[in-house]
Amino acid sequence: MIHRLPVTLLTVFLSVAAAPSFAQYGDEATGYAGVRAGYIELDDVDDEGSYNVGFFGGAFFLRHFAVEGAIDFQTSEITLYEDEYGDEVTLALIERETFAFQVGLTFSPLRGPVRPFLLGGVGYYSSQYVLPDHWGDKERIGDGGYYGGFGLELFGDSHLDPGFSLTWDNRWLYTKDQYVAETEVAADGFSSSLGLKFKF
């Protein structure tokens, strides 16, 4: 079910994009920039979830759409275990620092003070693992992926109104990762963040 979400979002995007374009008025915003912070959890590369911070910006087109780019930073830890005679023994504690570079589309269909939106796109995730001293120093790994999700924007009567607004962003992430010569794993996950957006 979750893995079909990006396909559903892409279908919605293409359907609306095929509709006639609407010209923007002079008092409407043409772009935006903002900051966000939230929680992220990734399968198989985190012991538990952690916090992330980021910057984002975009440009509006076709009135209901925006193309958006973002850079996020996250740190976390993962513990490697070794099964010794049926007991789990801690083998190593590895720290991870990740920069996520994402670009995609957002679709905002409604007007009003509370406006839902859909989002989807692709990303590149560059991770640096700080290894134990006897394993080496640091190891940097990067891989591509894609994401899809939904959110809410608060304040103002339209997503094109200039000024500040608050955003709540939820997205499912699909990528892969590999560390300390281990087998490649599916580092799928989920993030939820609150942001402050300025439209101009």
Secondary structure, DSSP 8 states (H G I E B T S, - for coil): -GGGHHHHHHHHHHHHHTS------TTS--EEEEEEEEEEEETTT-SS-EEEEEEEEEEEETTTEEEEEEEEEEEEEEEEEEEETTEEEEEEEEEEEEEEEEEEEEE----SSEEEEEEEEEEEEEEEEE--GGG-SEEEEEEEEEEEEEEEEESSSSTT-SEEEEEEEEEEEEEEE--TT---EE--EEEEEEEEEEE-
